[in-house]
Amino acid sequence: MGVTVCLPLFGNPGHELEEGAKATSQELRTLAVALRDRLVQAADALDRLTADGWTAQVAMFDLILAHPQVATKEQAVQRLQSLGIDPEPYLIIEDVEEEEEIA
């Protein structure tokens, strides 16, 4: 069994802003402030995570996190909470093992 833990950093512009809507400078400024706050919080969490033995790899819109002692969603949630990190914004999915086919 394994688990995939992702920390979303930002979405594509169509998700961050209203896709198809007229763009305004104020919307961009508002998004810039929100992104700055979100990324500073992610960096603070990453400091705590790496100090606890987690590794992080950059994906397209998020960070993929791994810890050698975390193999289930429950373990991931408990470990995050023990570091004072709210697991709610994280995407935590238990990996599905494929069964071997019997010939």
Backbone torsions as a table, in degrees:
resi	resn	phi	psi	omega
1	MET	NA	147.5	176.3
2	GLY	-144.7	174.4	-179.4
3	VAL	-142.5	143.1	174.7
4	THR	-109.3	126.0	-179.7
5	VAL	-119.2	121.8	-178.7
6	CYS	-121.6	138.1	173.6
7	LEU	-110.1	104.0	178.9
8	PRO	-63.3	135.3	178.4
9	LEU	-102.6	-47.3	179.3
10	PHE	-162.5	164.0	178.0
11	GLY	-106.1	178.0	175.4
12	ASN	-70.9	161.0	-175.9
13	PRO	-55.4	-33.0	178.4
14	GLY	-65.5	-25.5	176.1
15	HIS	-91.0	-36.7	-180.0
16	GLU	-70.0	-34.5	177.2
17	LEU	-118.8	172.6	179.8
18	GLU	-80.9	108.2	-177.8
19	GLU	-59.7	132.8	179.2
20	GLY	89.1	-14.6	179.9
21	ALA	-80.1	159.2	176.4
22	LYS	-67.2	131.9	-179.9
23	ALA	-81.5	140.0	175.5
24	THR	-127.1	153.0	179.0
25	SER	-64.5	-34.0	180.0
26	GLN	-65.3	-40.4	177.0
27	GLU	-61.4	-40.6	178.2
28	LEU	-65.2	-41.0	178.2
29	ARG	-64.7	-40.6	178.2
30	THR	-64.2	-43.2	177.7
31	LEU	-64.1	-39.2	179.8
32	ALA	-59.6	-42.7	179.0
33	VAL	-66.4	-44.4	-179.9
34	ALA	-63.4	-42.5	179.1
35	LEU	-64.6	-41.9	178.7
36	ARG	-58.8	-48.7	-179.9
37	ASP	-60.9	-44.5	-179.1
38	ARG	-62.7	-42.8	-178.0
39	LEU	-72.6	-33.7	175.9
40	VAL	-65.8	-42.5	177.1
41	GLN	-63.2	-40.2	178.2
42	ALA	-64.6	-40.6	178.9
43	ALA	-64.8	-41.0	177.1
44	ASP	-62.1	-43.6	177.8
45	ALA	-64.5	-40.0	-180.0
46	LEU	-62.9	-36.3	175.2
47	ASP	-58.4	-47.0	-179.9
48	ARG	-67.2	-40.1	-178.9
49	LEU	-64.9	-48.3	-178.1
50	THR	-67.2	-32.7	175.8
51	ALA	-64.8	-25.4	179.9
52	ASP	-92.1	3.4	177.1
53	GLY	99.8	4.5	176.7
54	TRP	-76.7	151.3	170.1
55	THR	-114.0	156.1	-179.0
56	ALA	-136.4	134.3	175.1
57	GLN	-121.3	142.0	-180.0
58	VAL	-79.6	129.2	172.5
59	ALA	-111.9	-171.0	-174.3
60	MET	-60.0	-48.2	-176.1
61	PHE	-125.8	5.1	-174.6
62	ASP	-152.8	-178.7	172.9
63	LEU	-109.0	137.2	174.9
64	ILE	-101.1	121.2	-174.2
65	LEU	-107.3	147.5	177.3
66	ALA	-146.3	148.2	176.0
67	HIS	-139.7	134.9	-175.9
68	PRO	-62.9	-20.4	-178.8
69	GLN	-104.6	12.3	-179.6
70	VAL	-116.6	114.9	-177.1
71	ALA	-125.7	-6.1	-179.6
72	THR	-134.1	163.1	177.2
73	LYS	-61.0	-42.5	-180.0
74	GLU	-59.7	-44.4	178.6
75	GLN	-63.5	-39.7	179.5
76	ALA	-63.7	-46.3	179.7
77	VAL	-62.0	-46.4	-179.8
78	GLN	-61.8	-41.5	-178.4
79	ARG	-67.4	-42.8	177.2
80	LEU	-61.0	-47.0	-179.2
81	GLN	-63.0	-36.1	179.5
82	SER	-65.6	-21.5	177.7
83	LEU	-92.8	3.1	-177.9
84	GLY	76.7	24.3	-178.7
85	ILE	-106.9	127.8	176.4
86	ASP	-72.2	119.2	-178.1
87	PRO	-75.0	-9.6	-174.8
88	GLU	-54.2	-46.4	-178.4
89	PRO	-73.7	-9.8	-177.7
90	TYR	-84.2	146.5	173.1
91	LEU	-99.0	114.7	-176.1
92	ILE	-122.4	115.6	-175.8
93	ILE	-128.9	127.5	175.2
94	GLU	-76.0	133.1	180.0
95	ASP	-71.5	141.6	179.3
96	VAL	-96.7	125.2	178.3
97	GLU	-87.1	132.8	177.7
98	GLU	-83.3	137.7	178.5
99	GLU	-79.4	143.5	177.6
100	GLU	-71.6	138.5	177.7
101	GLU	-77.8	137.8	176.7
102	ILE	-97.6	121.7	-176.4
103	ALA	-79.6	NA	NA
